[in-house]
């Protein structure tokens, strides 16, 4: 009985190791998954919009300005 249990355990162990070795994961796959699942990955669009607004503000600051001051008594 112990021999059968040992044989069953050994066969299960070897079958799980063989199944795990069939799928190869490359470094590129890992990097792509990390970029996709990173908590800040969804904020890239927000950063791009912020950058565009800041650039527009800088460009608008370089335009000529007209100030009108007056006083009446």
C-alpha distance (Angstrom), angle and dihedral (degrees) to the residues before:
residue distance angle dihedral
X1 . . .
X2 3.80 . .
X3 3.78 90.1 .
X4 3.82 90.8 55.7
X5 3.80 92.2 48.3
X6 3.80 91.2 48.8
X7 3.79 91.1 47.9
X8 3.82 91.4 49.1
X9 3.80 92.1 48.7
X10 3.79 92.2 48.0
X11 3.80 93.0 48.9
X12 3.81 91.6 49.9
X13 3.79 91.1 49.1
X14 3.78 93.3 50.1
X15 3.81 93.7 45.3
X16 3.80 92.9 52.9
X17 3.80 91.6 48.7
X18 3.79 91.3 49.3
X19 3.80 91.5 50.0
X20 3.79 91.6 48.9
X21 3.80 92.7 52.3
X22 3.80 94.4 55.5
X23 3.80 95.1 73.7
X24 3.79 115.2 67.4
X25 3.79 119.6 -161.4
X26 3.78 118.2 -158.3
X27 3.77 128.0 -154.6
X28 3.81 90.1 -111.9
X29 3.81 89.7 56.3
X30 3.79 90.4 51.1
X31 3.81 92.8 48.6
X32 3.81 92.4 47.8
X33 3.81 91.3 50.2
X34 3.80 91.1 47.4
X35 3.80 92.2 51.3
X36 3.80 91.3 47.1
X37 3.82 96.3 47.4
X38 3.80 100.0 37.3
X39 3.83 112.2 122.2
X40 3.81 92.1 -127.8
X41 3.81 95.0 47.3
X42 3.80 91.8 94.6
X43 3.78 91.4 56.3
X44 3.81 95.9 66.4
X45 3.80 91.1 93.6
X46 3.81 91.0 49.5
X47 3.81 90.5 51.5
X48 3.81 90.4 50.0
X49 3.81 91.8 51.0
X50 3.81 91.3 47.6
X51 3.79 90.3 50.5
X52 3.83 91.1 50.6
X53 3.81 91.8 50.2
X54 3.78 92.6 48.1
X55 3.78 91.1 49.4
X56 3.82 90.6 50.2
X57 3.80 90.7 50.3
X58 3.79 90.9 50.9
X59 3.81 91.4 48.3
X60 3.82 92.2 47.7
X61 3.80 90.5 51.6
X62 3.80 89.4 61.2
X63 3.82 93.5 57.4
X64 3.81 119.8 100.5
X65 3.78 114.6 -96.2
X66 3.78 130.7 -148.7
X67 3.80 119.0 -149.4
X68 3.78 122.2 -171.8
X69 3.79 117.9 -164.6
X70 3.76 122.6 180.0
X71 3.75 141.3 168.3
X72 3.74 130.2 -162.4
X73 3.73 129.3 -168.4
